[in-house]
Amino acid sequence: AIIIIVVLCVITYLYLYKDESLVSKHYINYMAIPENDGVFTWLPDFFPHVAVDISIYTNVEDDYFFLIFP
């Protein structure tokens, strides 16, 4: 239950806080991520290739990366 509350707080923060340097991208599945997009450099090697409904938030200036997928 605590994990759900923490995740909801982070999502709410990301939704309400509009950082000008924050880039958000959404992909329907892993295969939809373009190879030349640069997103692959942020993904860990163990990221599941069967993941769907992927939302990625990055801020290069602050070295920030946040990833959501079910």
ABEGO torsion letter per residue (X at the ends): XAAAAAAAAAAAAAAABBBAABBBBBBABAAABBAAAGAAAABBAABBAABBGBBBBBBAAAGBBBBBBX
